[in-house]
Amino acid sequence: MNADNQLEKFKQIKYELTRFMMIYKFALAEMETKIEILKEEFQLLHDYSPIEHTKSRIKSPESIMNKMLRKNSELSLAQIRSSIKDIAGLRITCSFISDIYQVSAMLQKQDDLKVLAVKDYIKNPKPNGYQSLHLLVEVPVFMSDCQEHVCVEVQIRTIAMDFWASLEHKIFYKYSQAVPEHLTRELKNAADKANALDLQMERLHREIQEIKDAQEDEDSFSGLREIILNNQQFNLPANFIKLLGE
């Protein structure tokens, strides 16, 4: 193969790989938009959002290649797409355990998302104590010439679960040896403490909410005659409210 042919071949590979990575980027953008809409909806309607924040990432070509080599799989884009389901990853951090299942249910109800798998590591934690709810969802991405269906792994955790998982990852980053038994026990113990804290904070949240609901004055209409969207205030005329009520 001469130099010109080699150059054209390289350009074609780069084009195909760029397009391949792009569809995962766009799939994550679709998911992040969905999450932002849910977050803003709850904040505006309920003055509370079950979603604290999100974080997304796309596996690098090097990471994808190494994973395929470990699997002894053919190194083609079609095979990569079929074999690796977490090329695009989205992590949603919630306030409470109940929020996790609420967010999961809302996502699963969206008609354009196809749920491929659900793994509940909250009800069934991993042996080391890891907890999280994992969803594999297929997201439609509309390109200029076609529609692609792209797999995204969604991990939904509480703040405490995320704290434990992030530090566990840092502690064992690039450590490929067997973990000593006493360290495994300590990690599991730390995960149990994080879970106990989650349960305690959820109980406190529920009890405070019950107190707030009981103290709410049903006759008070202050704050009910206006809607605020993106810092723009809309006043609600009394007649408009009356007509809607009728």
C-alpha positions as CSV (number, residue, x, y, z in Angstrom):
1,M,0.0,0.0,0.0
2,N,1.5,3.3,-1.1
3,A,1.6,6.5,1.1
4,D,-1.5,8.0,-0.5
5,N,-3.6,4.9,0.1
6,Q,-2.3,4.7,3.6
7,L,-3.3,8.3,4.2
8,E,-6.8,7.8,2.8
9,K,-7.2,4.6,4.8
10,F,-6.2,6.5,8.0
11,K,-8.6,9.4,7.2
12,Q,-11.5,6.9,6.7
13,I,-10.8,5.1,10.0
14,K,-10.6,8.5,11.8
15,Y,-13.9,9.6,10.3
16,E,-15.6,6.4,11.3
17,L,-14.2,6.5,14.8
18,T,-15.1,10.2,15.3
19,R,-18.7,9.5,14.2
20,F,-18.8,6.4,16.5
21,M,-17.7,8.5,19.5
22,M,-20.0,11.4,18.5
23,I,-23.2,9.3,18.8
24,Y,-22.3,8.4,22.4
25,K,-21.7,12.1,23.1
26,F,-25.1,13.0,21.6
27,A,-26.8,10.2,23.5
28,L,-25.4,11.6,26.8
29,A,-26.6,15.1,25.8
30,E,-30.1,13.7,25.3
31,M,-30.1,12.0,28.7
32,E,-28.7,15.1,30.4
33,T,-31.5,17.2,28.9
34,K,-34.1,14.8,30.2
35,I,-32.6,14.9,33.7
36,E,-32.4,18.7,33.7
37,I,-36.1,18.9,32.7
38,L,-37.1,16.5,35.5
39,K,-34.9,18.5,38.0
40,E,-36.4,21.8,37.0
41,E,-40.0,20.5,36.9
42,F,-39.7,19.2,40.5
43,Q,-38.0,22.4,41.7
44,L,-40.7,24.6,40.2
45,L,-43.7,22.5,41.2
46,H,-42.6,21.0,44.5
47,D,-39.9,23.4,45.6
48,Y,-37.7,20.3,45.9
49,S,-35.7,18.2,43.5
50,P,-34.8,14.5,44.0
51,I,-31.7,15.1,41.8
52,E,-28.7,16.7,43.4
53,H,-26.3,16.7,40.3
54,T,-25.2,14.6,37.4
55,K,-21.8,13.6,35.9
56,S,-21.2,12.0,32.5
57,R,-18.2,10.4,30.8
58,I,-17.3,8.6,27.6
59,K,-14.7,5.9,27.6
60,S,-11.6,6.8,25.7
61,P,-10.5,4.9,22.6
62,E,-7.6,3.5,24.6
63,S,-9.9,2.3,27.4
64,I,-12.2,0.7,24.8
65,M,-9.3,-1.0,23.1
66,N,-7.9,-2.4,26.3
67,K,-11.4,-3.7,27.4
68,M,-11.8,-5.5,24.0
69,L,-8.4,-7.0,24.3
70,R,-9.2,-8.4,27.7
71,K,-12.3,-9.9,26.3
72,N,-10.3,-11.4,23.4
73,S,-12.9,-9.9,21.0
74,E,-12.6,-8.8,17.4
75,L,-11.5,-5.1,17.2
76,S,-14.2,-3.7,15.0
77,L,-16.7,-0.8,15.7
78,A,-19.7,-3.2,15.3
79,Q,-18.2,-5.7,17.8
80,I,-17.3,-2.9,20.2
81,R,-20.8,-1.6,20.1
82,S,-22.2,-5.0,20.7
83,S,-19.7,-6.0,23.5
84,I,-19.3,-2.8,25.6
85,K,-22.4,-1.4,27.0
86,D,-20.9,1.4,29.2
87,I,-19.1,3.4,26.6
88,A,-21.4,6.3,27.6
89,G,-22.0,6.6,31.3
90,L,-24.2,9.0,33.3
91,R,-24.2,9.2,37.1
92,I,-27.2,10.8,38.9
93,T,-26.7,11.7,42.5
94,C,-29.9,11.9,44.6
95,S,-30.6,13.1,48.1
96,F,-32.3,10.0,49.5
97,I,-32.7,6.3,48.7
98,S,-36.4,6.8,47.8
99,D,-35.4,9.5,45.3
100,I,-33.3,6.9,43.5
101,Y,-36.3,4.7,42.7
102,Q,-38.5,7.8,41.9
103,V,-35.9,9.0,39.3
104,S,-35.5,5.5,37.9
105,A,-39.3,5.1,37.5
106,M,-39.6,8.5,35.8
107,L,-36.9,7.5,33.3
108,Q,-38.4,4.1,32.6
109,K,-41.8,5.7,31.8
110,Q,-40.3,7.8,29.0
111,D,-41.5,6.2,25.7
112,D,-38.4,7.0,23.7
113,L,-36.1,5.2,26.1
114,K,-35.8,1.5,25.9
115,V,-34.7,-0.2,29.1
116,L,-32.3,-3.0,28.3
117,A,-31.4,-4.1,31.9
118,V,-31.8,-3.0,35.5
119,K,-29.3,-4.0,38.2
120,D,-30.2,-3.1,41.8
121,Y,-27.1,-3.0,43.9
122,I,-29.0,-1.3,46.7
123,K,-31.3,-4.2,47.5
124,N,-28.4,-6.6,46.6
125,P,-25.1,-4.8,47.4
126,K,-21.9,-6.2,45.9
127,P,-19.7,-8.2,48.4
128,N,-17.4,-5.2,49.0
129,G,-20.4,-3.1,50.0
130,Y,-20.9,-1.1,46.7
131,Q,-24.5,0.2,46.3
132,S,-26.1,1.9,43.3
133,L,-29.0,1.4,40.9
134,H,-27.8,0.7,37.3
135,L,-29.9,1.1,34.2
136,L,-28.9,0.2,30.7
137,V,-31.1,2.3,28.4
138,E,-31.2,2.7,24.6
139,V,-31.4,6.3,23.5
140,P,-32.5,7.5,20.0
141,V,-30.1,9.9,18.4
142,F,-31.1,11.6,15.2
143,M,-28.2,12.2,12.9
144,S,-28.3,14.1,9.5
145,D,-28.7,10.8,7.6
146,C,-30.2,8.3,10.0
147,Q,-31.4,7.5,13.4
148,E,-29.1,5.7,15.8
149,H,-30.1,3.7,18.9
150,V,-27.3,4.2,21.5
151,C,-26.7,2.4,24.8
152,V,-26.1,4.5,27.9
153,E,-25.3,3.2,31.4
154,V,-27.1,5.2,34.1
155,Q,-25.9,4.9,37.7
156,I,-28.2,6.4,40.3
157,R,-26.8,6.8,43.9
158,T,-27.3,8.8,47.0
159,I,-24.6,11.3,48.1
160,A,-23.4,8.8,50.7
161,M,-23.2,6.0,48.1
162,D,-21.3,8.2,45.7
163,F,-18.9,9.3,48.5
164,W,-18.0,5.7,49.3
165,A,-17.7,4.6,45.7
166,S,-15.5,7.5,44.7
167,L,-13.1,7.0,47.6
168,E,-13.0,3.2,47.1
169,H,-12.1,3.9,43.5
170,K,-9.3,6.3,44.5
171,I,-7.9,3.9,47.1
172,F,-7.6,1.0,44.6
173,Y,-6.9,2.9,41.4
174,K,-4.5,0.9,39.3
175,Y,-4.2,-1.8,42.0
176,S,-4.7,-5.2,40.3
177,Q,-3.7,-7.5,43.2
178,A,-6.0,-9.3,45.6
179,V,-7.3,-7.0,48.4
180,P,-6.3,-8.3,51.9
181,E,-9.2,-9.7,53.8
182,H,-9.0,-7.2,56.7
183,L,-9.3,-4.3,54.2
184,T,-12.2,-5.9,52.5
185,R,-14.0,-6.1,55.9
186,E,-13.2,-2.5,56.6
187,L,-14.6,-1.4,53.2
188,K,-17.8,-3.3,53.8
189,N,-18.0,-1.8,57.3
190,A,-17.7,1.7,55.8
191,A,-20.4,0.9,53.2
192,D,-22.7,-0.3,56.0
193,K,-22.1,3.0,57.9
194,A,-22.9,5.0,54.8
195,N,-26.1,3.0,54.3
196,A,-27.1,3.6,58.0
197,L,-26.6,7.3,57.5
198,D,-28.8,7.2,54.4
199,L,-31.6,5.5,56.3
200,Q,-31.3,8.0,59.2
201,M,-31.3,11.1,57.0
202,E,-34.3,9.8,55.0
203,R,-36.2,9.2,58.3
204,L,-35.4,12.7,59.4
205,H,-36.4,14.2,56.1
206,R,-39.7,12.3,56.2
207,E,-40.5,13.4,59.8
208,I,-39.6,17.1,59.1
209,Q,-41.8,17.0,56.0
210,E,-44.7,15.7,58.1
211,I,-44.3,18.5,60.6
212,K,-44.1,21.1,57.8
213,D,-47.3,19.7,56.2
214,A,-49.1,19.8,59.5
215,Q,-48.2,23.4,60.1
216,E,-49.1,24.6,56.7
217,D,-52.0,27.1,56.9
218,E,-54.6,26.0,54.3
219,D,-56.1,29.5,54.3
220,S,-52.9,31.2,53.4
221,F,-52.7,32.2,49.8
222,S,-49.5,34.2,50.0
223,G,-47.1,33.0,47.3
224,L,-49.9,31.2,45.4
225,R,-50.8,34.2,43.2
226,E,-47.6,34.1,41.2
227,I,-45.5,31.8,39.1
228,I,-41.7,32.3,38.6
229,L,-40.0,30.8,35.6
230,N,-36.4,31.6,34.9
231,N,-36.5,34.6,37.2
232,Q,-39.5,36.0,35.3
233,Q,-42.6,36.6,37.5
234,F,-46.1,36.0,36.3
235,N,-49.0,37.2,38.4
236,L,-52.2,35.2,38.5
237,P,-55.3,37.3,38.3
238,A,-58.0,36.3,40.8
239,N,-60.6,35.9,38.1
240,F,-58.3,33.6,36.1
241,I,-57.9,31.3,39.2
242,K,-61.7,31.5,39.8
243,L,-62.5,30.5,36.2
244,L,-60.0,27.6,36.2
245,G,-61.5,26.5,39.5
246,E,-65.0,26.4,38.0
